[in-house]
Amino acid sequence: MPFGLKNAGATYQRLVNKMFARQIGRNMEVYVDDMLTKSVTADRHADDLRETFDVLVKYGMKLNPAKCVFGVPSGRFLGYQVHQRGIEVNPEKIQALAKMVSPKTLKDVQKLTGCLASLSRFIAKSTDRCLPFFKALKKGKGIEWNEDCEKAFQALKDYLGRAPLLSKPETAETLYIYLSVSEAATSSVLVRQEDGIQKPVYYTSKALLPAETRYSPVEKVALALITVARKLRPYFQAHRIRVYTNCPLKLILQKPEVSGRLTKWAIELSEFDVEYLPRTAIKAQAVADFVVEFTEPSIEVARMMVEQNKKIFKWQTSR
């Protein structure tokens, strides 16, 4: 298929999806021309490769031997280091960031934020950590690399030098979510439990729009949940989700008498299997670090808001 055509990539992806339909998700993953044949045990690897080669021969496709690697416990796929234990940051990206000097121009800051955006799934509260850079970009054509920017830059270098290993969920297992809300962003971490220890699966973060910064504290928590549900929709569809929060989200979302947006979010979340539980002790350091600066509104404040909403609703219905 010639390169450069507008729909070449999408057409080719549909082709390989049909070719390897019986293998994808079982012993193979394919994204355009990146193919990964995976095996649970080393003994099965030869059989899995043979199955893949049979399909390639059937459809007359050829491989470039110089770009193929066989029989390795880990490898790079779609820019990540993938192995049996989970997903790690690409070491080349970490080395490039470690060697990067403090940005001096607008283009340098844009390059830095672009690099960090590609690593955001590994960074807890990435928007809060990168906030000084975003502020520097908003000041116009020039930038002012101040002390806050430098501290954030060095802190991110240190964090990514020991970036967490992201675990791979098992089929149909229950996953857990912790939410965090700050003045500028909402964040979350999706985790799975293994041998009584919670391991991170995916970190998400979103900057609040000007209108969203004026939401009530409880609405911001609900916004954090709906944001992660949209971002990680495949996980929500395939797994039961337990949300750990000290905010009575279940009560609020079931009776959103005042805010129309809460009604909309409640309907959107109703298609998923979501359970709300009080936040307890954290059993993993990576998750504990995420929750250390937790700014979720207290349960007392949330209850007061619910009671206030009930009174307003009664007043509206009695008119």
NORBELWO-V6664 format. One record per helix or strand. SS is the DSSP state (alpha for helix, beta for strand). FROM is the first residue (numbers start at 0). TO is the last residue. Records with the same first field share a line. If there is no record, write none. Layout:
# NORBELWO-V6664
SS=FROM-TO  FROM-TO
This chain:
# NORBELWO-V6664
alpha=7-18  41-57  64-66  90-98  105-117  119-121  125-136  146-160  211-213  216-230  232-237  248-253  259-268  284-290  298-317
beta=23-23  27-30  33-36  73-76  79-82  85-87  165-165  174-180  184-193  196-206  240-243  273-276
